[in-house]
């Protein structure tokens, strides 16, 4: 539960405390991931397969029972909950939460047969019969009686079920039944009008019924705007749209009241439809009725498809006051309801999903889990398509699940307000597109989207705000086609400019008041004085006609005959052709430190971009992106996390972007270069359709450790330079805290991805004065990164806040052969020490395994990771932080046998870590050790299994029974966990350690350089095992 205030600029949501999902396990922050689940479409045995696959894909929540009324109540008053009990229990046993629907979305056949009066009626009087879905009247008292009875039964049955995470009211309210012209609707409409106007005289004044002899004598004479001989009264039409949205909102409220009474601790929501031309529901008015906003969105084809997705996600987040919201539905690939349904290209599934996350979504869900074999939506894509789990769609969905799991620190983090805003008004949308207007070609949402695309083109972030939201904090506000401007809104806009704000509006703005009555005296009506212009007559254009402006851009759809009324007005562009050639086309009126600008024609995204750039520069609003990325990359910011979305189909080099890359989802094209990424840049490029996430760079703080190239680098000593021990520390990268944590969030949950360069050059190139940090180093360094008290000892050379490579001495591994080297005081398996002067190692019975003999080939053994590193076959791309506090951990250096391999297909019986000292991570300085423990207590190892034979359902590697492991308790392999620069999938090996009853983990992300593997004479299987197992 969250009661934090909305962020500045977001819509204030009165009377409702934001409450997020009630996770059954009560665990920490996470992103929800899942889909609509319709088990009633499948035999019982398929359910078990479903939950197994859900766990594999990272699903942690599903929406259930959305279209299940006929199954739950097969006859009036007869309930069958047995199957739903079964699936609820099954999901809970498998750790999957449930967003439980009230099942009222489509009435069952028995209800519509017995009560045909619940069926909607269209404008012409035709009944909408059963056979599809949503065939019910929002104002039908009969339907409401039956539906609310079902809601009470559902609430009573599952109020205490541990899987219940949220209630899902109905489904896509108004998608097919927003406008009902039935007698029930007529009665409800009259009641709504009485409440709005009080008297019939008030109604007549508002509707202008003196025109065409429409004056009413009583409310009972009023009808909905049914099919008429000519244009219906325009204010009647506008009010009917308002009423229809309110009727659905009232139904939402009725279900929600029952659910909140039964389960006051469980949040209630419904899925909005902020997308495309879905105009009937004023979701800005609905936001106060839900505990968190949820939305369904599907990408629409066309050149602005991705921009429209971003626009809708942006607006959805601001409807909820900037708090976390739930993407209830989108598609894994093709839909079924467009004229031509195109499959998504490689990478689009992840890119689309992460764009929603970038704009504040803390839940990413699809329609649906398993693609239907029958019914109207059988060709609609799903997480498990008709091809099954062995499909690219399922693999992509599973990869997305792992990406979202890695982005858990983003959960709950608000989106950073943008420097600019676009005002969005449902009533202007409705009114500007009514009939009997200067043109029927005007599209309100398209004009708003064009301005949003223009902002993206110039690289400036812009928030899409409901018009009722406060906008004082924005440097630049665009109000496209703000057609309906009541006096109070006009005053707010004037106050904004007077306080130094910069307002931009467009043609057909400021024209009417809330009753659709024209503001007299010349256009743009309510905004005429603020803009310092006057328009006597509109100049709409015919299809195919256009006008040129003297700035080189072209206008379509509309022109205005603009007269300047204030000498302070600046003309930024004039018409070059057309009826108004020579007259102003774009104007700007300075007003103190603010301004008000007017664009009198439709310029489209390309034409708006240069106009917007000029206006933004005058307003002091600038892009946060480097010049080469502006227009090619979209930037969204949540707290300290920067989301970058490729708006092109070409690879983009991310040069000049500050921050440490965090995660990525890209297409499967190979990386442009096999070389390691430069410092602070793990995600080197966005390949094709892709999205990346980074954290901001660590500020330069004295004593905070090492930032490459800065004076405090090197072993954490202030003033020491990077060359003191390591020479050129090209592999060192800062990975400390990247900003303030949101209130109530512990820093322990953060993980920072760190690019680690371990090898460069051709095959056989040595590591030089670099080494791979041991597990103890990394655990302790991660502890320090989170503000822990100590650093690893033993010359680890890792300073507070820094996971880096530091020099000790060259590794003496060979890519093919293994050299015997003497070690000073090396304690072997039987406790005896080798003699450095004699150049041998006495290891007792284990000398051939752990310590090796004289130089000899591998002879079929899987190469150790150290060999592969030196050969350049394997590259370590990242190490990640911890999940808990670490008090101590094993310390390793280049002398240890931590990287021993095994035979292909069989476990390696050689320890990952062998050390007779434990580095103290708490309360001890560099060089501190504990020598008072027995060797067996300090012996740590992991038995490495061949992936194909040994990995179980949990994908855990086995810990050997003969190994005492007080620190490393298990190792987990996650395949395809990270893709770097669009290249091959990387495997992630997570070593998990015990930390006083809590777990801490360090994750290595490794990749295979296939060409170097071949050059080293290693087969693919050997390399795979060598990478995944011996770590």
N, C-alpha and C positions, 0 to 999 in steps of 0.2 A: 504494500500500500504506500502510496506517495501523495503527499499533500503540498509539495513545493509549488511556488507560484509560477505562472507562465513567464516565459522569457519576454523581454521587451519586443514589441512589434507583433507578437502572436495574438491570436484572437483570445480575448478573455472569455473563459467558460464559467459563467456564474452558477453558483448553487450546487456544484458537483465536485467532489474530491477525486482527483485522478487515482485510479487503482489499477494496477497491472495484474498480470496472470498470477493466480495462486498456485505456484508450483508444488506438486504433491510432496517432493522431497525436501522442500524448504531450502534448497541450495542457494548458491550465490548467483551473481549476475550471469546471464547467458542470453543468446539470441534464440528465439523460438524458430523451429524449422519443421515443416510438415506439409499436410495437404488435407483436402476433403477426403474422408474415408467412407466408402459405401459398401460395407461388408454384406449387406442384405442382397447384393447382386451376385454373390459368389457362394459356393458350397462351404461348409464349415472347415474342411481341411485346408482350404486356401487361406483362411484367417491365420493359421499358424505360420504358413509361408510368408504371409504379409508382415507379421510382426518381426520375423527373423530378418527379412529384407529391410524393414524400416530401421532396425538397429544398425544394420550394415551401412545404410545411407545416412545415418546421423539424425534421423527423425526423432524429435522429442515431444511433438504435439500433433494431434489430428482434430479436425472438425467432424463431428459424428451426428448422424440421425437428421440430416438437413431435409431430406425428402422421404421420411420414413413414416409419415402419418398412417398410411394404409396398412403398413406392417405392424405398427404399434397398436392401432385401434382398427382391427379388420371389420368390426361392426360397431354400431353406436353403443358406447358404454362398455364394450368388451376390450380389455387391454391384454396384450401379449408382450411382456417385458423380458421374457426368459432369454431370448436371443440377444437383446441389448445388454442385459446383465452379464451374459457370457463375454461379449466383446469388451465391455467396460473392464471386467476383471482381467481379461487377457491383456489388454493394453497396460493396465496398471502393473501387472506382474512383470512386464517387460520395460518398465520405466518410461512409458509414453503417456503424457498428460492428454486430457480431453477438453476441447472446446465444444461443449454439448449444445446442440441446436434444440430449439423447442419443437421442431418437426412440423411447424404450421405453414410451411412455404407453399404446399400444394394440397388442397383438400382431397380426401379419398372419394372414390366413385359413389359410395353409399350416401355421402353427404350431399353432393351435387344432384344426385337422383332424387333424393327425398326433399331437397330444398333448392330447386333451381333459381330461387330468388336471390341466392348468394352470387350468381354469375354476373360479371361486369357487362355493361352496355356501352357501345361506342357512340361517337357523335351523331351517327346516322340513325341510331336506335337498334342496331344489330346486336344480338347477344353473342358474347364470346364464350363458346362452349368448351366443355372438358375435352381433353385429348392432348393438351400441351402441359403447361404448368402455370401457376399463379392465377388461376381462374377464380378469383374471389374479389368482392367489392370491399374496399377499405372501410366503407361506412355501413356495411351490412350488420345489423344487430344479431341476425341469426348466425352468420359466420363467426362473429366475435364471441358469441356465447359458446359455441362448440370449440373454437380454438383456445379460448382461455381455460376451458375445462381441461383440455389436454395439457396446457402449460402447468396447471396446478398438479396434475397427475405426474408429470415429468419432474417437477420441483420436489414433490413429496417423495418420489422414488429415489432420486439421486442426490438429494441435498447433502447427504453425509458420505457420498462415495469418495474415496481417497483420490481417484483419478481426475475428479472434476476440477478444472483450472479456470473455466470461464463459462458463462452462458451466452449463447448465440441466438439472438431473437430472429425468428423467421429466416429470410434469406433474400438479399438484394431487393429490399422493399421498394416497390414502384417500378421495377424493371419492365414489367409488361402490363401493369394495371394502375399506373399512376392517375390516368384520367378516366374516370367512370362517370357516365352521364345518366345513370339510372335514377329511378324515383327516390331510392335511398340517398343517393348523392345530392339530389335536389333538396330534400328536406334538411340534410346536414349543411348544405351550402347556405340555406336561408338562416339557419342558426348561427353560422359563422358570420354572416353579414350583420345580423342583429348585434352580435358581440362587438363587431368592428365599428359600426356606425351609430348604433343606438336607436336611431329613428329612421323611418323611410325617407324623411326629408334629407337627412344626412346622406343616405344612399344616393338619392337623386342628384344632390349637389356634387358628390364625388364622381358619379358616373356621367355627368353632363347629359341627363336624360331629356333635356329640352330639345336636343337634336333628334330628328326623325320621330318625334312624338312617342318617346320611350318612357315618359314619366310614369312611375309606379305609385299606386294608391296604398298598397300594403305589401308586406314581405312575401306573402303567399303567392303573389303574382310573379315572383322572380324565378327564373329557371337557369340551369347551367347553359353555357353558350353552345347549344346543340346546333345541328345543321340548320342554317338559315338561308333566306332568299338572297341575302347580300352579306356584307361584312358585319359580324356581330359587334356590339358595343366594345370598343377597345379596352376601357377600364373594367368592364365585365369580364373580358378575357383575362386581363392581368390579375384580377381578384380571384378568378377561378383557378388560375395557376397557383396563387398563394394558398388558397383553400386546399387544393389537392395535395400540396406538399405538407400542409399542416395536418390533414386527415391521416396521412401515413405516419407522421410524427406522433399523433395522438394514439394510433394503434401501437406503435413502438413503446410508448409510455405505459400503455395498459399491460402489455406482457412484462415489461421491466418491473413494474410495481409488484406483481405476483412473485417474481423471482427474488427480488430484494427482500421481500417479507420472509421468504422461506430460507434464503441463504444470504444474510447481510454481509458475510465476509467474502462472497464470490463476486467478482466483477461481471458486469453485464455489458454487452456490446451488440452491434449488428453491422453487417458489411455494407458500407457506402459504395457508391459507384462513381467516384471522381475520375472520369475518363471521357475523352472524345466529346461527342455531342449529347451525352446524357444530361439533359437540362432540367428535368421535371422536379427534382428534389433539391430544395435549398438546404444543403448539408451544413451550411454555416449556422442555420437555426437548429439543426438536429444535434449538434455537437454536445450541447449541455445535457442531452438525454442519456448518454452512454458514459461508462466509467473509463473507457479508452476508445479512441477512434480506430476503426478498422476500415479497410478499403479493398475493393476488387479492381484490378487494372489489367487490361490487355492491350498490347502494342498494336497500333493501327498502321497499316501500310502507308508508305509515302515518304517523301524526303525529310519530313519533320517528325517521323515516328519516334525516334529516340528523344528528341526535344520535348515531344508531347508527354512521353513517359516521365521525364524529369519534371516538367511543369506540373503534372498531376500529383506526383509524389511530393513536390514542394508545397503545393496547396494543401494536400492532405495533412502534412505535418503541421501546418499553421492553423488548420481547423481545430486541431487538438491542443492548441496553446503551446506548441513546441515540445510537447511531452512525447514519450514513446508511443508509437502507433503500430498497428498490426496489418500487414499485407495479407489479407485473408485468401485472395485468389490471384494468381496469374498463371501463365501457361509455360510448360516446359518446351513446347514447340508449337505446332500448328493448332489453330482453333477450328471450329466447324461452322461458324456463322457468318463469315465474310464471303463475298462473291468468289474470291479465290483465296484459299487458305494455304499460305506458304509456311514451310517448315523453317525453324530458326537455324541460322548458320552456326558453325562452330564458334563457341565463345559467347554467343548472345544470351544463353540461359543465365550464365553467371553474371555477365555485364548488366543485364536487366535487373536481376535480383539485387546486386550490390548498389545499383543506382538508387533503388528504394531505401536500402540501408543508409546510404549516404545522406538521404533526406529525412532520416529520423526513424525509419521502420526498425523495430526491435523483434519483429516476427516476419518470416518469409515463408509463405505457404502457396501451394499450387492447387488448381483444380486439374485433376484429382490424383489420388494415390495410384489406383490401378485403372487403366483405360478400359472402358466398358465394352463388352462384346455385343451389346444390343442397345437399342434406344437412339434417341435423336442426337446424342452427343458421343456416339461410339467412335467418331473420327476426330474427336477432340483429344489432344495429347494429354499425357499423364506422366507421373514419375516412373511408373512401370508400364511401358507401352505394350501394344499387342505382341511385339517381339520379345518381351520378357526382360529379365535382368541382364541377359547377355546382349545388351544394346548400348549404343552410344548415348542415348537419352538417359538411361539409368546410370551409366558411368558418370556422365556430366552432373546429374543430380546428386550423386553420392559425393563427388568431388566438391560440389558446392556445400554440402553438409559439413565436410571437414573444414572448408574455408570459414564458414560461419562459426563453427566451434572455436576456431582460432581467433575469431574477432570478439570473443566474449567481453573483453574489456570495454568495447564500444557500448555495450548494453546500458541503457539509462543515461547516456551522455547526450546532452541537448545539442542541437545544431547551432553553430555560431551564427547570429544574425548577420545578414548580408549588408553591404553599404547602400544598396538600392532596393526598391520594392515596386511591385506591380499590384495595383488594387483590382480585385475581382468581385463583381457584384451580380448575384443571380437575378435580381429584379431588373437590372439594366439589360441582362441577357434576354430575359423574357420580353421586356417591353420593346427593345430595339428591333426585334425580329417579328413583331406583330405584322399583320397584313395592313394594307392601305397606307404604306409608307413610301418615302421617295424612291426606294429601291427594295426589291425582294432578294437581292443578292448579298446583302450585308450579313456577315457572320461574326457575331460578337466574340466568341471564343477564339476564332481564328486570328482576329486582330490582336487579342491578348497574347496568343501563342507566338505570333510574329515578333512582338516586342521581346518576348522571352528568348526567342532564337537570336535576336539582335544582341541582347545582353551576352549570351553565350559566345556570339561571334566576336565581340570585343573583349571577352575574357573577364567580364565583371559579374560577380555573383549578385543575384536578385532574388528576394523572397516574394512569393505570390501570396498576398494577404487578402482575406475577406475584407470587404470595405468597412465593416464595423470595427476592425482591429485597429489599435493605436498605431500610427505611423510616424509620430513625431521624431523618433530616433533615427530615421533614415535620411541620408544626404540627398537622395534623388528618389522621387516617387512618380511613377507613370500610371495614369488612369485612362486606359484606352476605352473609347466609346462609353464613357460614363454617362449614359443617357438619362437615367433617373437620378436627379439631384434634389432631394428635399432641402429646405432652407437650412436645417441643422448641418447637413453634410457640406453645403456650400460654405457655411461659416467655419467648419473644421478645416477645409482646404485653405481658406483665406488666412486663418490663424497659423497654419503650417508655413505658408509662404512668409507671413509677417515675422515669424521667428527665425527666418533664415533658411527655410527649406526650399527645395527646387522641385516644382511641379511641372509635369508634362501631361497634356491631354490631347485628344484627337477630334477629328470630325464626328458629328452627331453626338457630342457630349454636352451636358448641361441643358438639355432641351426641355425636359418635362419635370414636373414634381412627382410626388409619390402617388398621385391620382391620375397620372398620365396626362395632365393638363400642361400645355405649353407655357413656358415662361415668356411673357410678352416683352416687346421692345427690341427684338432682334436676337439672332443667335450669336454665340452659344449660351444664351439665356442666363442661367444662374451663375455662369462663370465669365460672363461678358466683361464686367468691370475688372475682374482679377487678371484677365488675359490682355486687356487693353485693345481689344479688337471688336468689330461688329460685322456680322454676316447677314445680308438681307435675304439671300435666296440660296438654296442648296443647288449644287451642280452635279448630280449623279451621272455616271458614265454608262453608256451601253456596253454590252458584252463585246470584247475585242477592242474597245477604244482605250486609249491611254494618253497621258500628257507627259511631256518632258519638263524637268526642272533645270534651272541653270547650274545646278551642282552636278549634273550628269546622271541623276537617278530618274526613274520613271514612276509615275503614279497611275493607279487604276481605280475603278469602282466609284470614286467620289472626288469631287472638287468643291471648293467653297470660294465665293466671291468675297474676299477678305478686305475690309477697310480698317485702317489703323485709327484708333480713337485716342491713344495716349502717345505723345511724342517721344516718350522714353522707350517705346517698343523698337526692338532690333529686328530687321528682316534677315533671316538666315538663309532663305532660299526663295526664289520666285518662279512662277510658272513661265516656261519658255515657249510652250505651245498650248493650243486649246483656246477655249472661249475666254479664259482669264489670263492670257499671256501678259506678262509684265506685272501682274498682281502678286502679293505675298502668298507663299505656300507654306512656309514654316516661319514662325515668329517667336520672339522671346522678349518678355517684359521684365526687366530688373525691378525688384522691389526691396529696397534696403539691401540686406545681405542675401536675400532670397530671390527667386524668379518664378515666373509662370510662362510656360511655352505651349505652342499650339501647332499641331501637324494636321493639315487640312485635306490630305489625300492618303489613300492606301499605298504605301511604298513597298510592302512585303519585307521579309527578313533582310534581303540583300540591300534594299534601298534604305531601310531604317538604320542599319549598322553605322554608316558614316554620320548620319544625323545624331544618333545616340552618342557616338564617340565625342562629337562636338559639345553636346549638351552636358554629358557627364564630366568632361574636362572643365567646363565652365562652373560646374557644381562642386569641383574638387573631389570627384569620385573616380578612382582609378583601379585598374586591374591588379590583382595580387599574383598573377602569373607572369613568368618571363615572356618577353615578346614572341619567341618562336612557338610558344604553346598556345597563345591566345587564339581562340576560335577553333583550335584543333582538340583541345582538352577542356572538359568541364571540371570545375573545382567545387567541391562541397566540403564543409568542415564541421565535424562534430567534436567539440572540445579540442583536444590536441591531435585528433586524427584527421588527416587530410585525404579525401577521396578524389581520385583522378580518373575520369572516364574518357576514353578515346571516342571522339565524335567522328572519326574518319574510318576508312577501311584499310589504311596504311599504317605500318609501324611508326611509332613516334618515340624519338629519343627524349628522355626526361632530363634535360640538362637545365641546371639552374634552379631546381626545385629543392628547397631546404627540407631537412628532416631525415629520419631514419626509416626506411621502408619497413612496413609491418607485415603485409600479406598481399597476395595477388591472385587474380583469376584471369587467365588469358587463354587464347587459343593455343593449339598444340603445335604451332609452327616452331622450328628450331630457333634458338637465340641467334641474334645477328653476329655475335662474336663469342668464341670459346673462352675468352679471357675473363678473369674475375671482375666483378663489378667494382667501380671506383668507391672510395670511402663514402659512407653515408648513402649508398645507393644500391640496395639489393634489387629493387625493381628497376632495371636499367631502361626498359622500354615497355611501352604498351603496344602489344602486337595485335594488329587487326582490331576486331571488336573485343575490347578488354577493359578491365577496371583494376585499379591498384589502390592500396591503402598505405599511408605512411604516417609516421609520427613526426612532430616537429623536432628540430635539432636541439640537443641539450644546450642550455645557456652556458657560457663560459663562467664558471664559478670557481674561485680559489679553493684548492683542496678537494675538489670534487672528482679528481682522477684525471684521466687522460682523454683529451680530444686531439686527434692527430694533427701534428704540426704546431701545436700551441706549447708555450713554455713549460707548462706544468706536466707534460707527458713524461712517462718513464717511472715505473715502480711506485707511483703515488707520491713521490717526493716533490714538494713545491720547488720550482726553479729548475728541476732536472729536465733535460731536453730529450727528445726522442732518440737522439743518437747515442745516449750514454751507454746503453747496452745493446740495443737492437739495431742500431744504425737506422736504416730507413724502415719505419714501422708502417709499411703500406697495408698490412693486414689489420691494424688497430682501428677500431671504430667505437665511438662513444655510444653507450646504450643506457644511459641513466634515465631518471624521470624526465618526462617531456612536458610537464605542466602540472597545474594544481588538479587534484582529484575532485570530482563533484562531491558535494556534501553527503556524508554517510557512506562513501565508498572507500574501502580499504585499498591501499596501494598494492597489497599482496597479490591481487588478481591480475596485475599487469604482466604481460610478457613482451619483451622487446626483441625483435629479430635483428641479428647482428651479422653482417657479411664478414666472413672470415676467409681470407686468401691464404691457402697453404701451399700452393705450388704454381709456378709459372714456367714457361719455356717448353722445350721439347722433351721427348721421352728420356728419362734418365736424369733429368735435371734435379739436383739436390735441393733440400729445403734451406740450405745455408744456415744463417743464424736465426732460424725460426723453429718453433715447435708447436704441437697441438696441445692446448691446455688439458690437463687431466680432469677427471670428474670432480675431484675435490676442489680443484681450482675454480671450476665453473660454478659449483654449488656455493662456494664461499663468496665468489665474486657476485653471484646473483643476490646472495644475502646482503652484501655491501651495497649493491645497486638499489636495494629497497630500503636503504638506511640502516643496515645492520652494523654492529659495532666493530667488526674486524676484517682482516684481509687474510687470504691464504698464506701460509708460510712456505718455507723451503724454496725461496727464490722464484715463486710463481710469476712475479712481475705483473700482477693484475691489480690495478688500483681500484679504489672505490668508484663504483659507477661505470666500470670499464671491463668489458669482456674482450680481450685482445690477445694477439700472439706476441710473445716476448722471447728474447734470445736466451738460451742457456748454452747449448753446444749443438753442433750438427748431429742430426740423426745419421746413424751409420747403417741404414737399411738400403738394400739394393732392390730394384723392382722385380727381379727374378730370383736372385740368390740371397741367402741370408748369411751375413757375416757374424762370426763369433767375436765378441768384444769383451774384454775384461771389464769388470765393474769394481769399483772400490767399495768393499764392505757389502756387496750384494748378498742378501740373505735368500737362499734358495728354499726349495720345498722341504728339505729335511733340516733347515735351520742353520746349515753350515754356510760360511762365507767364501766367496771366491777370492782369489789372490790376484789383484790388479797387476802386480809386477810379473807374475808368471804367465799372464795372458790367458788364463783359463777360468772356467766356472765349475766348481764342484757342486753339482746339484743332485747327487744321489740318484735315485731311481727316475727322477723326472728330468734328467739333464737333456734327453733327446727331445722332450716335448716343450718344456717351458723355456729352458735356457739355451737350448740348441747345442750343437757340437761345432766342429770346425766347419768352414764354409762348405755348404752343400746345397743342391737344388731343392725346390719344393717337392718334386716328385709326386704330383697329383694333389698336393694340399691346396686348399683355397688360400689365396694370398692374404696376408695380414693387411689391415687397413693402412698401416704405416708404409708398407711397400707400395700400395696403390696410390697413396698420397704422393710419395716421392716420384713415382712414375708419371704423375699427372693424370692417372686414370680416374681417380676419384677426387672430387672437389667438395670441401665442406662449405656450404653456402650460409649456414646460419646456426647459431645456438640460441636457445630461448631461455627465459627466466624460470622462476620456481613457483610452485603452488602453495608453499608453506615456508615456515622459518627453518633454517638449517643451523644446528648447533655445531656439528662437526662433520667432516667427510674425508674419505681417503684421498691422499695427496699422491700424485704420480708425476714422474718426469720422464725424460727420454730413456732412462735406464730400465723402465719397467716393461714387463712382458704383457702389457694390457691389450695388445692387438693380435694375439695369436689366432690362427685360423684352424679349420678342421677340414676333413675330407668332404668332397662334394656329396651331398645327400645324407651326411651323418653329422651329428653334433660335434662341435669342437670341444675337447675336454681341457681346454686351456683357459686360465683365468683372464678375464678382462682387466682386472686390476689386482696387482700384487704389491703390497707395500708394507714395510714394517714400521712406518710412522704414520700417524694420523695428523693432518694439519688442523690446528685448532682455529675455527672460524669465529669464535666468540672470545672477547677479552684477551686476545693474545696478538702480539705484533708479528711482523715478518720474522720467520725463522723459528717460531715457537712450535714445539712438538710434544707429543705424549709418548714416552718410551716405556711406561710402566705396565703396559698391557701385553698379554701373551700373544705370540705370533698368530696362533690359530684364531684368536678373537678378532684379529685385524685382517685376516685373509678374506678377500672379497672376490667373488667370481660370478660369472654368468655362463651357463651352458648355452651355446649358440646352436640353434636348430636350423636345418634346411627348411626354407619357407614352404616348399611344396609338400613336405612330409609332416612338419611338426607344428605349424601354426594352428591353433584351435579357433573356436568361434570368437573368443575375445581377442584374438590376434596377439596373445601374450607368448613370450618365449619362456621356456622352462628354467627354473632356478635349480641347480644341481643340489641333491641332498647332501653330498659330501662337502659342500662348501658352506662355511660359516659366513653369513652376509649381514653384518650388523648395520650396514649403511645402504647398499644396493639391494633392494628387495625384489625388483623385477625389471624386466626390460620389455618395452612394447614397440612393435613395428607398425607404422601407419604408412601404407603405400599411397602414392600419388597425393601426398599431403600438401605439397607446395610445388607450384610451377614457377620457375624463375625466368623472366624475360621471354616467356612464350616457348621455352625449350622443353626438353624431355621431362616427364614427371620425375620428381625427386622423392626418395623415400625419407621418412622421418623416423629416427630411432630415438625413443624416449627412455632414459635411464631414470628410474624412480628410487628415491632413497627414503629411509625412515628418519623422521626428525622429531623424536620425542613424542610419538603417538600421532604425528601428522606426517603427511607425505610431502616431499619436495622432489622436483623433477628438473632435469636438464634435457633439452631436446636438441639433437643434431639433425640438420637437414643436409643430405648428401646427394650428389648427382654423379652420374657416370659419363665420362668422356669416351664414347664408343670407339672413336677412331684411335685414341691412344690405347684403349684396351686391346684393340686388334694389333696395334704395333707392338705391344708388350707380349703378344702371344697368348693372350688370355681369352677364353671363350666367354660368351655372354652369360652362361649359367654360373661360371666361376666368379665373374665380376659381380653378378647379382648377389650371390651368396656372400661373397667377400664384403660387399657393401652392407648388406642388411644384417648379417649375423655377427661378425667378429667385433662390432663396435662395443 
